[in-house]
Amino acid sequence: MTKTLKKEYLPGGAKRQELLDSVPDYLLKPGATQNIKHDFCLSFLKMTETEYLEALNKATSGGVEAWAN
């Protein structure tokens, strides 16, 4: 049995932002290589490359807000 993401966490879902906000913490945790985490985010969480790169940026340097303002 394979697990699937609930509809509310898919793009356009009510809890999508909640999921996207939790990804930077996931990316910082040890355990898997960065390419495995990248594949998980794009394949299972259905993130776009832009969403992934924004999460990675938040995880490593505090996010876009740090230099945009």
C-alpha positions in Angstrom: 0.0 0.0 0.0 1.5 3.3 -1.0 0.8 6.5 0.9 -0.6 9.5 -0.8 -0.9 13.1 0.2 -4.3 14.4 1.4 -6.0 16.7 -1.0 -5.8 19.7 1.4 -2.0 19.5 1.2 -1.9 19.4 -2.6 -1.4 22.6 -4.7 -4.5 24.7 -4.2 -5.5 22.9 -1.0 -6.5 24.7 2.2 -3.4 23.5 4.2 -0.8 23.8 1.4 0.9 26.8 3.0 1.2 24.9 6.3 3.0 22.2 4.4 5.3 24.6 2.6 6.1 26.3 5.9 7.3 23.0 7.4 9.6 22.1 4.6 12.6 24.2 5.6 12.8 22.4 9.0 12.7 19.1 7.1 15.5 20.2 4.8 17.7 21.0 7.8 17.3 17.7 9.6 20.0 15.1 9.1 19.3 11.7 7.8 18.9 11.8 4.1 21.0 13.3 1.3 19.9 16.6 -0.3 19.1 14.9 -3.6 16.7 12.4 -1.8 15.0 15.3 0.0 14.7 17.2 -3.3 13.1 14.2 -5.0 10.8 13.7 -2.0 9.6 17.3 -2.2 9.0 17.3 -5.9 7.6 13.8 -6.3 5.7 13.2 -3.1 4.8 16.7 -1.9 4.2 17.9 -5.4 6.2 21.0 -4.9 7.4 23.1 -7.9 11.1 23.7 -8.3 10.5 27.3 -7.3 8.7 26.3 -4.1 11.6 23.9 -3.3 14.2 26.5 -3.9 12.4 29.0 -1.7 12.2 26.5 1.1 15.9 25.7 0.7 16.7 29.4 0.8 14.7 29.8 4.0 16.4 26.8 5.5 19.9 28.0 4.8 19.8 31.8 5.0 16.5 33.0 6.5 14.5 33.4 3.3 13.8 36.0 0.6 12.6 38.6 3.1 16.1 39.0 4.4 17.4 40.6 1.1 14.2 41.8 -0.5 13.5 44.5 2.1 
